[in-house]
Amino acid sequence: MDGALRADDALHDVLVRVSGNRAAAATVARYTPLIRRLERQRFGEGGSCRSAGLHERLIEACAAGDVAEAVRVTAEIWRGLEELAD
């Protein structure tokens, strides 16, 4: 699980850095502790395979320059975290 979370951090670091959006960077930094708790719960419940697949789709969309798909996949990732928070 720790390796998956490190990979997730690295992916988000790249996306935030490439965006050049300091507000997004501050938001990610602010909410990372809460998100980590939810992700640990998700991975503990066997959700890591789905999450990994979604993140792979996100990487592919970004590499292809497909902004619409990247937004769709990101929303799906966040919906999964929202479900855990309920």
VMD Tcl script that draws the C-alpha trace (Angstrom):
set ca {
  {0.00 0.00 0.00}
  {2.79 2.44 0.83}
  {4.27 2.03 -2.64}
  {0.91 2.79 -4.24}
  {0.53 5.92 -2.11}
  {4.05 7.08 -3.03}
  {3.23 6.57 -6.70}
  {-0.01 8.51 -6.20}
  {1.92 11.36 -4.56}
  {4.39 11.40 -7.46}
  {1.58 11.53 -10.03}
  {-0.20 14.37 -8.26}
  {3.09 16.25 -7.84}
  {3.64 16.09 -11.61}
  {0.10 17.22 -12.41}
  {0.23 20.14 -9.98}
  {3.72 21.19 -11.10}
  {2.81 21.06 -14.80}
  {-0.35 23.07 -14.18}
  {1.63 25.87 -12.56}
  {-1.40 26.50 -10.38}
  {-0.24 27.54 -6.91}
  {-3.80 27.46 -5.57}
  {-4.12 23.83 -6.68}
  {-0.78 23.03 -5.05}
  {-1.93 24.61 -1.78}
  {-5.24 22.74 -1.93}
  {-3.53 19.40 -2.55}
  {-1.14 20.05 0.35}
  {-4.00 21.04 2.65}
  {-6.19 18.02 1.92}
  {-3.54 15.32 1.50}
  {-3.78 14.12 5.15}
  {-7.56 13.58 4.83}
  {-7.22 12.03 1.40}
  {-4.54 9.66 2.72}
  {-6.88 8.41 5.45}
  {-9.59 7.75 2.87}
  {-7.14 6.06 0.50}
  {-5.79 3.81 3.24}
  {-9.37 2.79 3.94}
  {-10.01 2.26 0.23}
  {-6.88 0.19 -0.31}
  {-7.65 -1.80 2.83}
  {-11.05 -2.70 1.35}
  {-9.61 -4.01 -1.91}
  {-10.20 -0.84 -3.90}
  {-6.61 -0.49 -5.01}
  {-7.09 -2.36 -8.30}
  {-9.92 -0.07 -9.39}
  {-8.01 2.99 -8.23}
  {-4.87 1.87 -10.06}
  {-6.88 1.35 -13.24}
  {-8.44 4.80 -12.97}
  {-5.05 6.38 -12.42}
  {-3.68 4.53 -15.45}
  {-6.54 5.95 -17.52}
  {-5.72 9.41 -16.16}
  {-2.07 9.06 -17.16}
  {-3.08 7.86 -20.65}
  {-5.50 10.77 -21.08}
  {-2.85 13.28 -20.03}
  {-0.25 11.72 -22.32}
  {-2.72 11.91 -25.23}
  {-3.64 15.51 -24.42}
  {-7.27 14.44 -23.92}
  {-8.39 17.02 -21.39}
  {-12.05 15.94 -21.44}
  {-11.15 12.33 -20.61}
  {-8.71 13.45 -17.91}
  {-11.48 15.50 -16.30}
  {-13.94 12.56 -16.50}
  {-11.47 10.15 -14.92}
  {-10.48 12.63 -12.22}
  {-14.15 13.10 -11.33}
  {-14.57 9.33 -11.10}
  {-11.55 9.06 -8.79}
  {-12.96 11.79 -6.53}
  {-16.43 10.19 -6.48}
  {-14.82 7.06 -5.11}
  {-13.26 9.06 -2.28}
  {-16.55 10.87 -1.62}
  {-18.30 7.52 -1.20}
  {-15.78 6.56 1.48}
  {-16.27 9.86 3.30}
  {-20.04 9.37 3.60}
}
mol new
graphics top color blue
foreach p $ca { graphics top sphere $p radius 0.5 }
foreach p [lrange $ca 0 end-1] q [lrange $ca 1 end] { graphics top cylinder $p $q radius 0.2 }
display resetview
